[in-house]
């Protein structure tokens, strides 16, 4: 803002305008009181930041003369062969900036990062997510199981997990595994009701045997030839080596005695009908019927074969008491107790 000062002032003349009093010092008008610049054009200009100190510095620099005529070095090409041969010759400002930034990240050696090789342990209270998924066994077998002893892997084509041990990959069993996937179980397909048995080297399916299941009640019978009334005949019924005798049935009135062996039957041939057999004589049971009848044996009696090589034979003596000559059929009701 321009101020129209009076012309031809005298020393110490004053002039007031805009609330500011100016005094003539003999050469210039100087403000004799402080004020705050409010002109928006001035405060927005670079001149608003000019200070007395800056003006003094500029005046001092001006006194140094024109530097453009001094011949200072403005460019330089390094010719030192030792420097040009060193790695330092290729260092750029960008690299220096990057290195300074990396230095600010701290000492990585103390961070205990996992390296691609080596034998560092990973200790964490969190979870580790990783994929050891191989397409098939060929891909897995390309991995050295000795080098990575203890490693776990999943083979997608097989649908199973494997671990490295003893130089090879061993399959792990899971809920979709079959029994035959065990190393010592044969792959033979089992039949209904088969059981798992040991053949001396492997487990495999086989039909149950050796009394592994309970037996049902059954019958066995035999008939004498036609014999006179009061006559005796020896017969053999094929039943079981050992059995529980439940009932004896005759087709006509008869006296029927069961024995453990033929010798006992021969030794008992002379015993009368009203005489009880001696204990240990080999007699298992005996009944006397008055016709075609079935006699219950209560309580049930354990019978057994006493041949040198046990067989399923039951030895009987049958006396005809029907009053006429005829064949007598005897039927045994029993449960097998020995295979």
FENHU-V972581 format. One record per residue. N is the residue number from 1. OMEGA is omega in radians with two decimals (NA if undefined). D_CENTER is the distance of its C-alpha to the mean C-alpha in Angstrom with 2 decimals. Layout:
BEGIN
n/omega/d_center
N/OMEGA/D_CENTER
N/OMEGA/D_CENTER
END
This chain:
BEGIN
n/omega/d_center
1/-3.12/90.35
2/3.11/93.91
3/3.11/96.47
4/3.12/100.16
5/3.09/101.68
6/3.10/105.49
7/3.11/107.43
8/3.13/109.59
9/3.04/108.10
10/-3.12/109.65
11/3.11/107.79
12/2.98/105.68
13/3.13/106.21
14/3.09/103.36
15/-3.09/101.83
16/3.08/99.38
17/3.13/97.14
18/3.11/93.80
19/-3.13/93.98
20/3.10/94.19
21/-3.13/97.37
22/-3.13/98.13
23/3.13/100.71
24/-3.08/102.72
25/-3.14/102.60
26/3.12/105.21
27/-3.13/102.77
28/3.01/99.78
29/3.12/98.89
30/3.13/96.28
31/-3.14/94.47
32/3.07/95.75
33/-3.12/92.96
34/3.11/89.09
35/3.11/87.37
36/3.14/83.97
37/-3.13/83.58
38/-3.14/82.58
39/-3.09/83.27
40/3.14/79.93
41/3.14/80.83
42/-3.08/81.44
43/3.12/78.32
44/-3.08/76.18
45/3.10/77.75
46/-3.11/76.80
47/-3.11/80.19
48/-3.11/79.05
49/3.14/76.87
50/3.14/79.70
51/3.09/80.71
52/3.13/83.68
53/3.14/81.41
54/3.14/80.08
55/3.12/83.62
56/3.12/84.70
57/-3.13/81.79
58/3.12/82.67
59/3.13/86.27
60/3.13/85.34
61/3.13/83.16
62/3.14/85.95
63/3.12/88.18
64/-3.14/86.04
65/-3.10/87.25
66/-3.13/85.65
67/-3.10/82.53
68/-3.12/82.43
69/-3.06/85.51
70/-3.13/84.37
71/3.06/82.29
72/3.11/78.93
73/-3.14/76.06
74/3.09/74.28
75/-3.09/72.00
76/3.06/70.88
77/-3.10/69.31
78/-3.14/67.72
79/-3.13/69.34
80/-3.09/68.27
81/-3.14/66.64
82/3.12/64.60
83/-3.12/63.00
84/-3.13/62.50
85/-3.09/60.67
86/3.11/58.29
87/-3.10/54.95
88/-3.07/56.56
89/-3.09/58.82
90/-3.13/56.05
91/3.14/54.75
92/3.11/55.16
93/3.12/55.57
94/3.13/52.31
95/3.13/50.45
96/3.11/52.12
97/3.14/51.11
98/-3.12/47.48
99/3.09/47.47
100/3.10/48.97
101/-3.14/46.27
102/3.11/43.49
103/3.13/45.23
104/3.12/45.06
105/-3.14/41.24
106/-3.08/41.33
107/-3.11/40.25
108/-3.11/36.88
109/-3.13/36.65
110/-3.10/36.05
111/3.11/33.28
112/3.09/30.55
113/3.05/29.15
114/3.12/26.25
115/-3.11/27.93
116/3.14/26.89
117/3.12/27.34
118/-3.06/27.40
119/3.12/25.16
120/3.07/25.11
121/3.06/22.56
122/3.12/21.19
123/-3.12/21.61
124/3.02/20.92
125/3.12/20.44
126/-3.10/19.32
127/3.06/16.43
128/3.13/15.98
129/3.12/15.56
130/-3.12/15.44
131/3.02/14.81
132/-3.04/13.95
133/3.11/14.52
134/-3.05/16.62
135/-3.10/18.72
136/-3.09/18.62
137/3.10/18.40
138/3.13/21.90
139/-3.13/21.00
140/-3.10/18.13
141/3.04/20.50
142/3.10/22.99
143/-3.09/20.99
144/-3.10/22.15
145/3.10/19.35
146/3.13/21.91
147/-3.08/22.75
148/3.14/19.21
149/3.14/18.01
150/-3.11/14.55
151/3.05/13.74
152/3.11/10.44
153/3.05/11.23
154/3.10/10.55
155/-3.01/13.33
156/-3.08/14.65
157/-3.11/17.01
158/-3.11/14.58
159/-3.10/11.86
160/3.02/9.21
161/-3.13/7.57
162/3.03/9.95
163/-3.07/11.14
164/3.13/14.86
165/3.07/16.56
166/3.07/20.14
167/-3.14/21.23
168/3.13/18.88
169/-3.09/15.55
170/-3.14/13.37
171/3.04/11.03
172/3.09/7.63
173/3.08/7.84
174/-3.04/6.43
175/3.12/8.97
176/-3.14/11.17
177/3.05/11.63
178/-3.10/15.15
179/-3.08/16.63
180/3.12/18.57
181/3.02/15.63
182/-3.03/15.87
183/-3.06/18.33
184/3.08/20.99
185/-3.13/21.07
186/-3.12/23.68
187/3.14/23.22
188/-3.13/26.39
189/-3.13/26.32
190/3.02/27.02
191/3.13/29.99
192/3.11/30.35
193/3.06/30.40
194/3.06/29.23
195/3.14/27.50
196/-3.10/25.24
197/3.14/27.63
198/-3.10/27.77
199/-3.13/30.34
200/3.12/30.57
201/-3.12/28.08
202/2.98/25.45
203/3.12/24.24
204/-3.13/25.54
205/3.09/26.97
206/3.09/30.53
207/-3.14/33.00
208/3.12/33.37
209/3.04/36.38
210/3.07/38.17
211/-3.12/38.56
212/3.09/34.99
213/-3.13/36.40
214/-3.14/39.50
215/3.08/42.69
216/3.06/44.92
217/-3.14/48.65
218/3.13/50.90
219/3.02/54.50
220/-3.06/56.46
221/3.05/60.20
222/-3.09/63.18
223/3.03/66.92
224/2.93/70.04
225/3.12/72.82
226/-3.09/75.84
227/-3.10/77.35
228/3.08/80.46
229/-3.12/80.44
230/3.14/79.87
231/3.14/78.53
232/3.09/75.15
233/3.09/72.60
234/3.08/69.40
235/3.09/66.29
236/3.07/62.62
237/3.09/59.70
238/-3.08/56.31
239/-3.11/53.78
240/3.10/51.25
241/3.05/51.18
242/-3.04/50.59
243/3.00/50.95
244/-3.10/51.69
245/-3.07/55.12
246/-3.11/55.64
247/3.01/58.83
248/-3.13/61.68
249/3.08/63.57
250/-3.14/66.97
251/3.10/68.82
252/-3.13/72.15
253/-3.07/73.52
254/2.98/72.41
255/-3.03/71.62
256/3.12/68.14
257/3.13/66.69
258/-3.09/63.25
259/3.09/62.81
260/-3.08/60.11
261/-3.08/61.99
262/3.13/65.26
263/3.11/67.02
264/3.13/66.62
265/3.13/67.95
266/-3.11/70.98
267/-3.09/71.75
268/-3.01/71.70
269/-3.06/73.97
270/-3.10/77.13
271/-3.12/75.73
272/-3.09/77.49
273/-3.07/75.90
274/-3.14/76.79
275/3.13/75.52
276/3.10/72.01
277/3.12/69.96
278/3.11/69.63
279/3.14/66.27
280/-3.10/64.29
281/-3.14/66.46
282/3.10/63.51
283/3.13/64.28
284/-3.13/61.14
285/3.03/62.88
286/3.12/66.05
287/3.03/67.45
288/-3.14/70.87
289/-3.14/71.06
290/3.12/74.18
291/3.06/73.12
292/-3.01/70.15
293/3.07/67.68
294/-3.09/64.17
295/3.06/63.99
296/3.07/60.96
297/-3.10/59.86
298/-0.15/59.12
299/3.14/57.21
300/-3.07/55.32
301/3.07/56.09
302/3.08/53.82
303/-3.12/55.31
304/-3.14/54.42
305/-3.09/55.73
306/3.04/57.30
307/3.10/57.99
308/2.97/57.46
309/-3.03/54.48
310/3.12/53.20
311/-3.14/53.51
312/-3.09/53.28
313/2.98/57.09
314/-3.06/58.84
315/-3.07/62.51
316/2.90/65.09
317/-3.09/68.85
318/3.08/70.37
319/-3.14/73.96
320/3.10/75.54
321/-3.06/77.05
322/-3.08/77.52
323/3.13/81.30
324/3.11/81.21
325/3.12/80.04
326/3.03/76.59
327/3.13/73.07
328/3.08/70.67
329/3.12/66.99
330/3.12/64.55
331/3.10/61.03
332/3.01/58.38
333/-3.01/55.62
334/3.01/52.73
335/-3.13/48.98
336/-3.14/47.58
337/-3.10/46.07
338/3.13/45.55
339/NA/44.07
END
